[in-house]
Amino acid sequence: MTVSNVTQTSPATTNQLASALGNDQGLDKNAFLKLLVAQMKNQDPLKPMDNTEFVAQLAQFSNLEQVMGINTRLDTLTAQGQGLQNTQVAGLVGKTVSVNGSSVSIDGSGAAAPFGFTLAAPSAQTTVTITDSTGKVVRTMDNGSHAAGLVQGAWDGKNDAGTTQLAGTYSVTVAAKSSSGAPIPVTQNGTGVVQAVSFATGSPELLLDNGLTAPLSDLLDVQTSPTPTTAP
């Protein structure tokens, strides 16, 4: 009598593993358990998985489940924190703020347009220049001397001849000098009332009544009153 040779069962192929997973291709804990079952079904009967290896794989699945649980909880905390931050930022609507920027907008009615700048050192002379969209200078103002830090001012919307300018966005340029005539570094700021907060870009952006749009990271100061503290 002839005895046929025992045919060795091959390990699970890629297709067999994919079939075991079905539509669950995310490789979560359930997917790993399905892979384990498929591995056991297709293991070499002459070299079956030993107990130590089996227990080690089960331990890996347990660790995986714990890590996935931690990730889920962290995602929940992150979402809650983002929601809290958005609520706090929305509370800025209606408040006067200063942000990094060098533009102001006027409506042509003669209403003052607030602006701001930060001096790196005390100034003995400070000059503010207003230019229109074409680069033409419409107003030059002597803003006097100031201590180092944030300075707030306002432009009345008129040119050097006292004529009210048309509605639009204008650029503000600040130049400061010390008592010795040396130039002082200036960081220019825009000041306005927050009319809205946008989350369209994924991070909060402040929309000011002077036409400026600034990310929350550019926020420098929040005031309780829209009235500027220093006027030219």
Secondary structure as the mmCIF struct_conf table of DSSP 4:
data_model
#
loop_
_struct_conf.conf_type_id
_struct_conf.id
_struct_conf.beg_label_comp_id
_struct_conf.beg_label_asym_id
_struct_conf.beg_label_seq_id
_struct_conf.end_label_comp_id
_struct_conf.end_label_asym_id
_struct_conf.end_label_seq_id
HELX_LH_PP_P HELX_LH_PP_P1 THR A 2 THR A 13
HELX_RH_AL_P HELX_RH_AL_P1 THR A 14 LEU A 21
TURN_TY1_P TURN_TY1_P1 GLY A 22 ASN A 23
BEND BEND1 GLY A 26 GLY A 26
HELX_RH_AL_P HELX_RH_AL_P2 LYS A 29 LYS A 41
TURN_TY1_P TURN_TY1_P2 ASN A 42 ASN A 42
BEND BEND2 GLN A 43 GLN A 43
TURN_TY1_P TURN_TY1_P3 PRO A 45 LEU A 46
BEND BEND3 LYS A 47 LYS A 47
HELX_LH_PP_P HELX_LH_PP_P2 PRO A 48 ASP A 50
HELX_RH_AL_P HELX_RH_AL_P3 ASN A 51 ALA A 90
TURN_TY1_P TURN_TY1_P4 GLY A 91 GLY A 94
STRN STRN1 THR A 96 ASN A 100
STRN STRN2 SER A 103 ILE A 106
BEND BEND4 GLY A 108 SER A 109
STRN STRN3 ALA A 113 LEU A 119
BEND BEND5 ALA A 120 ALA A 121
STRN STRN4 SER A 123 SER A 123
BEND BEND6 ALA A 124 ALA A 124
STRN STRN5 GLN A 125 THR A 131
TURN_TY1_P TURN_TY1_P5 SER A 133 THR A 134
BEND BEND7 GLY A 135 GLY A 135
STRN STRN6 VAL A 137 ASP A 142
STRN STRN7 HIS A 146 HIS A 146
BEND BEND8 ALA A 148 ALA A 148
STRN STRN8 GLY A 149 TRP A 155
BEND BEND9 GLY A 157 GLY A 157
STRN STRN9 LYS A 158 LYS A 158
TURN_TY1_P TURN_TY1_P6 ASP A 160 ALA A 161
BEND BEND10 GLY A 162 GLY A 162
HELX_LH_PP_P HELX_LH_PP_P3 THR A 163 THR A 163
STRN STRN10 THR A 164 THR A 164
HELX_LH_PP_P HELX_LH_PP_P4 GLN A 165 LEU A 166
BEND BEND11 ALA A 167 ALA A 167
STRN STRN11 GLY A 168 LYS A 177
TURN_TY1_P TURN_TY1_P7 SER A 179 SER A 180
BEND BEND12 GLY A 181 GLY A 181
STRN STRN12 PRO A 183 ILE A 184
STRN STRN13 VAL A 186 SER A 198
TURN_TY1_P TURN_TY1_P8 ALA A 200 THR A 201
BEND BEND13 GLY A 202 SER A 203
STRN STRN14 GLU A 205 LEU A 208
TURN_TY1_P TURN_TY1_P9 ASP A 209 ASN A 210
BEND BEND14 GLY A 211 GLY A 211
STRN STRN15 THR A 213 PRO A 215
HELX_RH_3T_P HELX_RH_3T_P1 LEU A 216 ASP A 218
STRN STRN16 LEU A 219 GLN A 223
BEND BEND15 THR A 224 THR A 224
BEND BEND16 PRO A 226 THR A 227
BEND BEND17 THR A 229 THR A 229
#
